[in-house]
């Protein structure tokens, strides 16, 4: 199974190879992952460009807190984001609308 760091690297390369995924989006996502391989990550989207990687961003529009392993499952499509949120596996602070758009960015 990939680590969160590997997943973020993959997301970064996908967004760079297909800028249409982030077209019209202007949002900064902060990820606070706990447990093994946890840490702070970010995805910053600005109308067709993306900055993805390690570290907490300044002024995120949304902060998503979850276990690192759940994040990997979410990114791989093994965990449904809505169900994970309803069951308390994902905690969200900020713009809920952005959480809904995250699925299309991750895939």
Residue pairs with C-beta under 8 A, 6 or more apart in sequence:
1 69
1 72
2 10
2 72
2 76
3 37
3 68
3 72
4 31
4 33
4 37
4 38
4 39
4 41
4 68
4 71
4 72
5 37
5 39
5 41
5 54
7 71
7 72
7 75
7 76
8 41
8 43
8 52
8 53
8 54
9 52
10 75
11 43
11 52
11 75
11 105
11 106
12 50
12 52
12 53
14 21
15 21
15 22
15 43
15 45
15 50
15 52
15 105
16 50
19 48
19 49
19 50
20 48
21 104
21 105
22 45
22 46
22 47
22 48
22 49
22 50
22 105
23 47
23 48
24 47
25 45
25 46
25 47
25 101
25 105
26 45
26 46
26 47
27 44
27 45
27 61
27 62
27 95
27 98
27 101
28 42
28 43
28 44
28 45
28 57
28 58
28 59
28 60
28 61
28 62
29 42
29 43
29 44
29 45
29 57
29 60
29 61
29 62
29 63
29 64
29 98
29 102
30 40
30 41
30 42
30 56
30 57
30 60
30 62
30 63
30 64
31 40
31 41
31 42
31 43
31 63
31 64
31 65
31 66
31 71
32 40
32 56
32 63
32 64
32 65
32 66
33 39
33 40
33 41
33 65
33 66
33 67
33 68
33 71
34 65
34 66
34 67
34 68
35 67
35 68
35 69
36 68
36 69
37 68
37 69
38 67
38 68
39 54
39 68
40 54
40 55
40 56
41 52
41 53
41 54
41 55
42 51
42 52
42 53
42 54
42 55
42 56
42 57
42 60
43 50
43 51
43 52
43 105
44 50
44 51
44 52
44 57
45 105
60 94
61 94
61 95
61 98
62 92
62 93
62 94
62 95
62 96
62 98
62 99
63 92
63 93
63 94
64 90
64 91
64 92
64 99
64 102
65 90
65 91
65 92
65 93
66 74
66 84
66 89
66 90
66 91
67 89
70 79
70 84
70 89
70 90
73 79
74 81
74 84
74 90
74 106
75 106
77 107
79 89
81 90
81 99
81 102
81 103
84 90
85 92
85 99
92 99
